[in-house]
Amino acid sequence: MTDLLEQAPPPARRKRPWIMFAVLSAIFVIPVVIAWVLYLNINNFNFATTQHGEFIKPARALIAAPLSLPLTGGTLAPDFFKGRFTMVYMSTAFCNADCEEALYLTRQVRYATGQKIESVQRLYLVAGAPQDPAKILRLHPDLTVADMSGPAGSKFIQQFSRGGNSMPDIGKFIYLVDPRGFYIMRYSISGKPEGLLKDLQHLLGENGGM
């Protein structure tokens, strides 16, 4: 009997309270802390997503200017950017080969959205009146053309620069504005054209095909 008692295992020791507290903290507190850190630093993280353009961080609310519309008359409406995605391109009065390619790209991307085509519009900002308005009207009947020359135009297009307060790179990018009127992304005209379409289709899906 004595031998059996000596060979019996010692009684299990009770877990210390601080160990249970540490375990509970790890389960409930740490995830909250991580989420809060991510929230505070969201613009500093480069998450792997499917976007093909360059994000504007933070997204910038655009203030529309009453720019004149040389091909149709009138001025750009204050709420022009509201309710639809807008692809914006800008150039001098002379539309060179890069300009023609960019306008063609935005036209084809809009057509490729299919049933959601009315959720997308295009804006062409020109320094003065375009040199060949008949050609633009023939090839791009859905294109809104606005004159960005003058003080009002200069102030307006500065919103598309990297910092929002200097002159942008004229003719180098296609800019994407969301239905709230926020400038959210830009695409180099030398990039792959299908990237813009894929991003736009993704955004249209997220917005319920508005």
N, C-alpha and C positions, 0 to 999 in steps of 0.2 A: 504494500500500500504506500509506504514511504517513497519507494522508487517511482510509483506512478505520479504521486504529487510533485516530486521533483522534476519529472519530465513534462508535466502539463505546461502549456504556454502561458505567459503572464497575461493578466486581464488587459483588454484593449484600453489604451489611454484616450481620454476624451479630447477632441479637437479643441484647440485654443480659440477663444472668441475672435481674436484679431485675424486669424486665418480665414474664418468665415466672412468677416468684414471685408477682407481684401478680395476674396472671390466675388462677393456681391458687387463691390466697386468696379471690378474688371468687367462684369457682365452689364451693369446698368450705367455707370458713370462715364467710362472711357469712350464708348461710342458717341455719347453726347458731346464730349470735349472735341473729338475728332471732327464731328459735323460742324461744330461752331468754328473751329480753325479753318476748315474748308470754306465756310461761308464768308469769313472775314478776308480770305485771300483768294477768292474765286477768280479774280482777274489776273493773278500771278501764275496760275497753273495752265499748262499747255496740254489739255486733255486730248487723247487720240480720238478724233471723231471722223466723220465721213466728209467734212467740208473740203472743198477744193479751192476756195478763195481765201482771202486774208480777212480775218475778223477785225472789226473796229472795236477796240476796248477802251472805255465802255461805248456801247452803241450811242449814237448822237442824234438827238431830236433836231430835225431840220426846220428852219424858219423860211417858208416860201416867200419869194419876192415877186412883185407884180411885173415880171419881165414881159416885154412885148413878144407877140407871136407873129413873126413876119410873113408866114405863109397863109395863115388863116385869119389874121386879125385878132384884136383883143389882147388880153394879158393873161398870164399864168394865174390860175385861181389860187386863193390862199389855202384851200384844202386839197390841192392837186394830188398830194401824196397819200391822202387818207383813203383807206378802203381797198387798195390794190398794191401789189408789189410793183416796183418801178425800177427798170433798168435805165441808168443814166450814162450818157456818153457826151463828151465835149471836145470841140476842135475849133480851129480857126475857120474863117469863111470858106477857105479852099479845103475841100474834103479829099485828102490824098488817098493812096492805096490802103494804108492802115485804117484810115477813117472809114472807107467804104467796106472793108472787111469787118470792122467792128459793128457797123450798122446792119450788115447782112447777118452777122452772128446773132445779134439781139432779135432781129426779125424771125430767124429760124427757131431760136429758143422759144420765143413766144408762141409760134405756131405749133411747136412740138408739145406744148402743154395740153393740147387737145381740148377736152371739154372744159378745162379750167382757163382757157385763153382769156376770158373776160376778167380774170383775176390778176392779169398782168398787163402793164402798160410800158411805153418807152418814151424817154425824154432825150432829145438831142439839143444840147446847149452849144450855140454858135456865137463866135465873136463877130457880131454884125449879121447881115443877111447872107444866107448861103449863095454861092455863085451860080449854082444850077438848080433853082427851085423846082423847075418842071421835072427834072430827073428824080429828085427826092420824092415829089408827090406821086410820080409814076411807080417807083420801086417800093416806096414806104408809105402807103396811104394811111397807116395806123400810127404814124410817128408824130409826136408833138415836138415842134421845133420852136425854141425860145432863144431870144437874143440876150447873150450874157455880157455884152459890152456895156460900158458905163459904170458909174459908181455902185449902183444897186446890184448889177450883175457881178461885179468883182467881189462885193461883200457876200453875195449869195454863194458863189462857187468856192470861196475860202472854206466853207463848211465841209467840203469834200477833201481837204488836205489832211495830212496825218494828224496834225494837232488841232485842226479846226480854225486856225487863225492866220494862215498864209496861203499863197497861191498854190493850187494843186498842179500835178503833172498833166498838162493839157494833152489829150490824145493818147495817154498811156494806159488808162484803166477804164473798165466798165464798173459802175458803182451800183450797188443794190440797196434799195430802200424798202422797208417793210410797210405793211398796211397801216401802221400807227404813225408813219412819217419819220421813222428812225433809220438813219444811215447805218447799216449793219455789216456790210462786206464790200470788198472790191476785188476785181479780177484783172490781172494783167492781160492785155490783148495778145501777148505772145504766148499765153498759156494754152492748155488744151481746152477747146471750146465745149466739149461734152461735160466738163466739170461744172460749169455754170448751170446747165440744164439739170444735172443730177441734184445739185443743191436746191435749185428752185422747186423741182418736183418734190423733194423732201420737205421743204418749207410749206408748200401748198398742202401737202398731206397733213402736216402738223396743225395747220390753221383750218382744217376741216373743209378744204377746197373752196375757201372764200373768194 
